[in-house]
Amino acid sequence: MPEGSTLIRGDRVYELIQFHFHTPSEHHVAGKSFPMEVHFVHKDTDRDTLGVLGVFLTPGATNAGFAGLAEAFPMRLGEEIAVDEVDPNGLLPASFGYWTYEGSLTTPPCTENGDWMVTMEPVQVGAADIKRFTSLYPSNARPIHSPNRRFILGLS
Ligand SMILES: [Zn+2]
């Protein structure tokens, strides 16, 4: 992402580095997964830690932002396609109640230095656009792990 997109939580400021999608969702709510989840990966501007915001995607009304991306999804794995304009705000829910915990990133090297935030409200995207993603990546979610000693806080 170009510079300038930030997430502010309390006195912490996180800069958006990149975002990516998983299917099915990597987080589960009450034992259930969602068809997709987007991860907004941020870097804390003061500390050497990451802050990842997860948002569940469910089939429903077409989401213009996601539909624009889905249209540009490459047809083959490994193919790269540049997109001109992406507004990540279009993939955020209307309400910002969220769960939060400290944990590792879900892709190697799975470094234990992330602040996870997961919004409680999912965002609707077109079912056909979900299909475009899942036909390329049938499953790219890390298997669910136990919370171990972590406390998961719900904030709304
Ligand atoms: Zn991820």
Residues whose N, C-alpha, C, O or C-beta is under 5 A from the ligand:
A	BS01	ZN	H39
